[in-house]
Amino acid sequence: MTKMKTNRSAAKRFRLSGTGRIRRTKCGGNHGLSNKNRKRLRRLRDNDMVAHEHEKRLKALLPYG
């Protein structure tokens, strides 16, 4: 059987955590940062988890994660 291909766009956006859940970065932290207050920027630095409803589909895109 041939090797499965990793979806490269998903690999750049998501990572598997140690417990097997999928981590993602929060949106809104790339540009226009001078208009956002410090508290908001501090919250955007933390990674978030993908919702349980989407995990099965994303794990198919990341077979070797």
TIGU-234778 format. One record per residue (C-alpha): x, z, y. Coordinates in steps of 0.05 Angstrom, whole numbers, plus 5000, padded with zeros to 4 digits. Each point is the difference from the previous one (the first is absolute). Layout:
BEGIN
> xx:zz:yy
> X:Z:Y
...
END
This chain:
BEGIN
> xx:zz:yy
> 5000:5000:5000
> 5026:4983:5069
> 5015:5052:5052
> 4945:5019:5049
> 5013:4983:5073
> 4997:5054:5054
> 4958:4981:5060
> 5053:5001:5054
> 4953:5014:5058
> 4972:5061:4964
> 5070:5024:4982
> 5019:5001:5073
> 4939:5041:5019
> 4989:5049:4943
> 5043:5046:4957
> 4983:5042:4939
> 5005:5075:5009
> 5029:5046:4948
> 4931:5017:4973
> 4981:4927:4993
> 4957:4993:5063
> 5013:4945:5051
> 5029:5018:5067
> 4991:4960:5064
> 5019:5006:5072
> 4947:5013:5053
> 4982:4943:5046
> 5013:4998:5074
> 5072:5023:5003
> 5036:4935:5016
> 4988:4980:5072
> 4966:5026:5062
> 5031:5068:4987
> 5007:5020:5073
> 4924:5003:5006
> 4992:5048:4942
> 5010:5074:5008
> 5052:5041:4962
> 4950:5033:4955
> 4973:4933:4977
> 5069:4971:4988
> 5020:5061:4960
> 4939:4991:4955
> 5016:4926:4991
> 5069:5017:4972
> 4971:5031:4937
> 4984:4957:4941
> 4930:4998:4972
> 4971:4987:4931
> 4958:4940:4981
> 4928:5016:4982
> 4984:5009:4926
> 4953:4940:5002
> 5058:4952:5017
> 5054:5028:4954
> 4982:4960:4938
> 5004:4934:5037
> 5065:5018:5035
> 5034:5023:4936
> 4988:4931:4971
> 5039:4971:5059
> 5058:5049:4988
> 5012:4996:4925
> 5071:5028:5002
> 4990:5052:5054
END
